[in-house]
């Protein structure tokens, strides 16, 4: 039997240095998240209400009428110009671009991305793009970690750790989910479960979460009433919910690829593709302004029981259409918030159908929405452990572990059985570039 190849080692003194840098990076990203959220709020106020203010607001209550169609279109034009004359690295929804740096570029990020990515995504979201701020915060944190590593002449391994630490700190600061952030880094960036990377990434995530409680919000992102505890008889219904979410995730990945190819065939310069997608988003937003923006309030409303199943499904379907158009048109976007909203709406709708068909209340609607949120994101992203923890940490509903673990596992299983691609890896598959399907083995015993 051939000997197992040893993984690169990180001497204890270097581990201490990288851990200290990662901790400082985590603190910086808490302030970075606040600055990005401030910028998005300022652009939203100016774009939809014509006022100079950075007060948090959604575009839902604008009074622009049909003129609102032009708002996201203008944002798409600006992003296209930034991509053409600045860097095409700003295109995409954040996490796949960070994966690309780790897997194919030795974790080297262009310095200009650190400025252009947050600015371009803030423009897109602030002009109504149906994306979340967490994607840009993750991308910014990863870029900052990479640049710190490049400035200090760090090794590729150390740069990878700092990039992942910055990305995890970004998610921790944006969502207040430090454990989910570490798991996301493991599942999508590090591709290893090793102390040399876990320690710095965990410290960065913890530092970001600690400062977030001071400068952003000390509570959960979605402050909702307690959901019911699932009974032992609910295992199969929640497995069925996971099956449904897995099938939906596979279908959505295929839809994104299909629409993406459609945009690529348009007889226009690629610079105008974000504007073309934004024009279609503007039309959807004219019909229902809840399409615009991240939709954090809508996610909270669904999880709190503020929407009926039909209304939640309607909102989720519109957000899905808008999100596909945005991602497929290669704009500067985010992933988590829209996917969480789509999953929550689909979960609530599934609970309604299941109860009607089987004349049973085995699926509590609000718990099904929470579980659907995680199962859909876990399946479509390939990060089912971080999706489960994200649902727990953003709501503080710790007694939902059993249905979450059941549905997320089944959803991930369905996606792996039916497709080799997910929303994070599909572009690499189209380019013929392999992505690891698991984690690196630990160092063999000496």
C-alpha positions in Angstrom: 0.0 0.0 0.0 1.6 3.4 -1.0 2.4 5.7 1.8 0.1 8.6 2.4 1.5 12.0 1.3 2.2 14.4 4.2 0.2 17.6 4.2 2.3 20.8 4.4 3.2 21.6 8.0 2.9 24.9 9.8 5.6 25.3 12.5 4.2 26.3 16.0 5.8 29.8 15.8 4.2 30.4 12.4 0.9 29.1 13.6 1.0 31.7 16.4 1.8 34.5 14.0 -1.0 33.5 11.6 -3.4 33.1 14.5 -2.6 36.6 15.7 -3.0 38.1 12.2 -6.3 36.2 11.8 -7.6 37.6 15.1 -6.8 41.1 14.1 -8.4 40.5 10.7 -11.6 39.3 12.4 -11.8 42.6 14.3 -11.2 44.6 11.1 -14.0 42.8 9.4 -16.5 43.7 12.0 -15.9 47.3 11.2 -15.7 46.5 7.5 -19.2 44.9 7.7 -20.6 48.0 9.3 -19.1 50.2 6.7 -20.5 48.1 3.8 -23.9 48.0 5.4 -23.7 51.8 5.8 -22.8 52.2 2.2 -25.6 50.0 1.0 -28.1 51.9 3.1 -26.9 55.3 1.8 -27.2 54.1 -1.8 -30.7 52.7 -1.2 -31.9 55.9 0.3 -30.5 58.0 -2.5 -31.7 55.6 -5.3 -35.3 55.0 -4.2 -36.1 58.0 -2.0 -33.8 60.7 -3.3 -32.4 61.6 0.1 -29.0 61.7 1.7 -29.2 59.3 4.6 -27.6 56.1 5.8 -30.5 54.9 7.9 -31.3 51.2 7.3 -34.3 51.0 4.9 -35.8 48.7 2.3 -36.9 49.8 -1.2 -40.4 48.3 -0.6 -42.2 51.6 0.1 -40.8 53.7 -2.8 -43.1 56.0 -4.8 -41.3 55.9 -8.2 -44.0 54.0 -10.1 -42.8 52.5 -13.4 -39.6 54.6 -13.2 -38.3 52.1 -10.6 -37.4 49.8 -13.5 -34.6 52.1 -14.4 -33.0 52.1 -10.9 -31.5 48.6 -10.9 -30.7 49.1 -14.6 -28.6 52.1 -13.8 -26.8 50.0 -11.1 -26.2 47.3 -13.7 -24.6 49.8 -16.1 -22.3 51.1 -13.4 -21.2 47.6 -12.4 -20.5 46.7 -16.1 -18.3 49.8 -16.4 -16.4 48.9 -13.2 -15.9 45.4 -14.4 -14.6 46.5 -17.8 -12.4 49.3 -16.7 -11.6 48.1 -13.2 -11.5 44.4 -12.9 -13.7 41.5 -14.0 -13.0 39.9 -10.6 -15.9 41.9 -9.2 -18.4 39.7 -11.1 -20.0 36.8 -9.3 -21.5 36.2 -5.9 -18.5 36.2 -3.7 -17.8 32.7 -2.5 -17.0 31.0 -5.8 -14.5 33.7 -6.5 -12.9 33.1 -3.1 -12.8 29.4 -4.0 -11.1 30.2 -7.3 -8.3 32.1 -5.5 -7.7 29.2 -3.1 -7.9 26.4 -5.7 -6.2 27.8 -8.7 -4.3 31.0 -7.8 -2.5 30.2 -4.6 -4.9 32.5 -2.7 -3.6 35.6 -4.4 -6.3 38.3 -4.8 -5.8 41.4 -6.9 -5.4 44.5 -4.6 -8.0 46.4 -6.6 -10.7 43.8 -5.7 -10.5 45.0 -2.1 -11.9 48.4 -3.2 -14.0 47.5 -6.2 -15.9 44.4 -4.9 -17.6 46.2 -1.9 -18.3 49.3 -4.0 -19.8 47.4 -6.9 -21.9 45.1 -4.8 -23.1 48.0 -2.7 -24.2 49.7 -5.9 -26.1 46.6 -7.1 -27.9 46.0 -3.8 -28.5 49.7 -3.1 -30.2 50.0 -6.5 -32.5 47.1 -5.8 -30.4 44.0 -6.6 -32.1 40.9 -4.9 -28.9 40.0 -3.1 -27.5 39.9 0.4 -24.7 41.9 1.9 -23.0 38.9 3.3 -21.5 37.8 0.0 -19.6 41.0 -0.4 -18.5 41.0 3.2 -17.2 37.4 2.8 -15.4 38.4 -0.5 -13.9 41.5 1.1 -12.7 39.6 4.1 -11.1 37.0 1.9 -9.4 39.7 -0.2 -8.1 41.5 2.8 -6.7 38.2 4.3 -5.0 37.4 1.0 -3.5 40.8 0.6 -2.1 40.7 4.2 -0.5 37.4 3.4 1.0 38.7 0.1 2.4 41.8 1.9 4.1 39.6 4.5 5.5 37.2 2.0 3.5 34.3 3.5 3.5 30.8 2.1 0.6 29.6 -0.1 -0.7 27.6 2.9 -0.6 30.7 5.1 -2.3 32.8 2.5 -5.1 30.3 2.2 -5.6 30.3 5.9 -5.7 34.1 6.1 -8.1 34.2 3.1 -10.4 31.7 4.7 -10.1 33.5 8.1 -11.1 36.8 6.5 -14.0 35.2 4.7 -15.2 33.5 7.9 -14.9 36.8 9.8 -17.0 38.5 7.1 -19.9 36.0 7.5 -19.6 36.0 11.3 -19.8 39.8 11.3 -22.7 40.0 8.8 -24.8 37.2 10.2 -23.6 36.8 13.8 -23.0 33.1 13.1 -19.4 32.4 14.1 -19.6 28.6 14.2 -21.4 28.4 10.8 -18.7 30.8 9.4 -15.9 28.4 10.5 -17.8 25.4 9.0 -18.4 27.3 5.7 -14.7 28.0 5.5 -13.9 24.3 6.0 -16.5 23.1 3.5 -15.9 25.6 0.7 -12.5 27.2 1.1 -10.0 25.1 3.2 -11.0 21.6 2.1 -9.3 20.3 5.2 -10.2 19.7 8.9 -6.8 20.5 10.5 -5.8 22.5 13.6 -3.3 24.6 11.5 -6.3 26.2 9.7 -9.1 25.7 12.2 -7.4 27.6 15.0 -6.7 30.9 13.1 -10.1 30.8 11.3 -12.0 30.2 14.5 -10.2 33.0 16.3 -11.0 35.4 13.4 -14.6 34.4 13.4 -14.9 34.7 17.2 -13.2 38.2 17.1 -15.7 39.4 14.4 -18.6 38.0 16.4 -17.5 39.7 19.6 -17.1 43.1 18.0 -20.4 42.6 16.0 -22.2 42.4 19.3 -20.8 45.9 20.1 -21.1 47.8 16.9 -23.9 46.1 15.0 -26.3 44.0 17.0 -26.0 41.8 20.1 -29.0 39.6 19.2 -29.8 37.0 16.5 -30.2 38.3 13.0 -33.7 36.9 12.9 -35.4 37.5 16.3 -38.4 35.1 16.1 -40.7 33.5 18.6 -39.7 30.0 19.7 -40.6 27.3 17.2 -42.1 24.0 18.4 -39.9 21.0 19.2 -40.3 18.3 16.6 -41.6 15.0 17.9 -39.9 11.7 17.1 -42.6 10.9 14.6 -41.5 13.9 12.5 -38.3 12.3 11.3 -39.8 10.9 8.0 -41.7 14.1 7.2 -38.6 16.2 7.6 -36.7 13.7 5.5 -39.3 14.2 2.9 -38.8 18.0 3.2 -35.1 17.4 2.7 -35.8 15.4 -0.4 -38.0 18.1 -1.8 -35.4 20.8 -1.1 -32.6 18.7 -2.7 -34.7 18.3 -5.9 -35.4 22.0 -5.9 -31.7 22.8 -5.4 -30.7 20.6 -8.4 -33.4 22.3 -10.5 -32.2 25.8 -9.6 -28.6 25.0 -10.4 -29.7 23.8 -13.8 -31.8 26.9 -14.3 -28.9 29.2 -13.5 -26.7 27.4 -16.0 -29.4 27.6 -18.7 -30.1 31.3 -18.2 -26.4 32.0 -18.0 -25.9 30.4 -21.4 -28.8 32.5 -22.7 -27.1 35.8 -21.5 -23.8 34.7 -23.1 -25.6 34.3 -26.5 -26.9 37.9 -26.4 -25.4 40.0 -29.3 -24.0 42.6 -26.9 -20.7 43.2 -25.2 -20.3 41.3 -21.9 -20.1 44.7 -20.1 -23.8 45.2 -20.8 -24.9 41.9 -19.4 -25.4 43.1 -15.8 -27.6 45.9 -17.1 -29.7 43.4 -19.1 -30.2 41.3 -16.1 -31.0 44.3 -13.9 -33.6 45.5 -16.4 -35.5 42.2 -16.1 -35.1 42.5 -12.3 -36.6 46.0 -12.5 -39.6 44.7 -14.3 -40.1 42.1 -11.6 -39.7 44.7 -8.9 -42.2 47.0 -10.5 -44.8 44.2 -10.2 -43.8 43.5 -6.5 -41.2 45.7 -4.8 -40.4 43.0 -2.3 -38.1 41.6 -5.0 -35.7 44.4 -4.4 -33.0 44.3 -1.8 -31.7 41.5 0.5 -35.1 40.7 2.0 -33.9 40.1 5.6 -37.2 41.5 6.9 -39.1 39.0 4.7 -37.1 36.1 6.0 -37.8 37.2 9.5 -41.5 37.6 8.6 -41.8 34.1 7.2 -40.0 32.5 10.2 -42.2 34.5 12.6 -45.4 33.4 11.0 -46.2 36.8 9.4 -47.0 35.3 6.0 -49.4 32.6 4.9 -48.0 29.7 2.8 -49.3 31.1 -0.5 -47.9 34.5 0.1 -44.5 33.1 1.2 -44.3 30.9 -1.9 -45.2 33.8 -4.1 -42.4 36.0 -2.5 -39.9 33.1 -2.7 -40.7 32.4 -6.4 -40.3 36.1 -7.4 -37.0 36.3 -5.4 -35.8 33.1 -7.1 -36.5 34.5 -10.6 -34.8 37.8 -9.8 -31.8 36.0 -8.2 -31.3 33.7 -11.2 -31.4 36.7 -13.6 -28.9 38.6 -11.5 -26.5 35.7 -11.0 -26.7 34.5 -14.6 -26.0 38.0 -15.9 -22.6 38.1 -14.1 -23.3 41.1 -12.0 -21.6 41.7 -8.6 -23.9 39.9 -6.2 -24.4 37.9 -3.0 -25.8 34.4 -2.4 -26.9 33.7 1.2 -29.9 36.0 1.8 -31.8 35.3 -1.4 -31.3 31.5 -1.0 -32.4 31.6 2.6 -35.6 33.5 1.6 -36.3 31.0 -1.2 -35.8 28.1 1.1 -38.0 29.5 3.8 -40.8 30.2 1.5 -40.5 26.7 -0.1 -40.4 25.1 3.3 -43.6 26.8 4.5 -45.3 25.9 1.2 -44.2 22.2 1.6 -45.6 22.1 5.1 -49.0 23.3 3.9 -49.1 20.7 1.0 -47.9 17.9 3.3 -50.5 18.6 5.9 -53.3 18.8 3.3 -52.3 15.6 1.5 -51.7 13.5 4.7 -54.3 15.3 6.9 -51.7 15.6 9.6 -49.8 18.4 11.4 -46.4 16.5 11.5 -44.7 19.6 10.0 -45.1 22.8 12.1 -45.2 25.6 9.4 -42.7 27.9 11.1 -40.2 25.1 11.9 -40.6 23.8 8.3 -39.7 27.2 7.0 -36.6 27.3 9.2 -35.6 23.8 8.2 -36.4 24.5 4.5 -34.2 27.6 4.7 -31.2 25.6 5.8 -31.8 22.5 3.7 -32.1 24.5 0.5 -28.9 26.4 1.1 -27.1 23.3 2.2 -28.1 21.4 -0.9 -27.5 24.1 -3.4 -24.1 25.2 -1.9 -22.7 21.8 -0.8 -22.2 23.3 2.7 -24.8 21.4 4.6 -23.1 21.5 8.0 -22.7 25.3 7.9 -26.3 25.7 6.6 -27.6 23.8 9.7 -25.5 25.9 12.1 -26.5 29.1 10.2 -30.1 28.4 10.9 -29.4 27.8 14.6 -27.2 30.8 15.1 -29.3 33.3 13.2 -32.5 32.4 15.1 -31.2 31.0 18.5 -33.6 28.0 18.0 -31.2 25.3 19.4 -34.0 22.7 19.8 -34.4 22.5 16.0 -31.3 20.3 15.6 -33.0 17.0 14.8 -35.2 18.2 11.9 -32.3 20.5 10.6 -29.8 17.6 10.6 -32.3 15.3 8.9 -33.4 17.6 6.2 -30.0 19.1 5.5 -28.4 15.7 5.2 -31.1 14.3 2.9 -31.0 17.5 0.7 -27.2 17.2 0.4 -27.5 13.5 -0.4 -30.0 14.1 -3.2 -27.9 16.8 -4.7 -24.7 14.7 -4.7 -26.6 11.7 -6.2 -28.2 13.7 -9.0 -25.5 16.2 -9.9 -21.7 16.7 -9.6 -22.2 20.5 -9.5 -23.6 23.0 -7.1 -24.1 26.7 -7.3 -20.5 27.3 -6.0 -18.7 24.9 -8.4 -20.8 24.9 -11.6 -18.6 27.5 -13.4 -15.5 25.4 -12.6 -17.1 22.3 -14.0 -18.0 24.1 -17.2 -14.3 25.2 -17.5 -13.1 21.7 -16.9 -11.3 22.6 -13.6 -11.7 20.0 -10.8 -12.9 21.0 -7.3 -12.2 18.7 -4.3 -15.2 16.6 -3.3 -13.9 16.1 0.3 -11.4 17.2 2.9 -7.6 16.5 2.9 -6.5 13.8 5.2 -4.7 14.8 8.4 -0.9 14.2 8.6 -0.1 10.5 9.0 1.4 9.4 12.3 5.2 9.4 12.2 
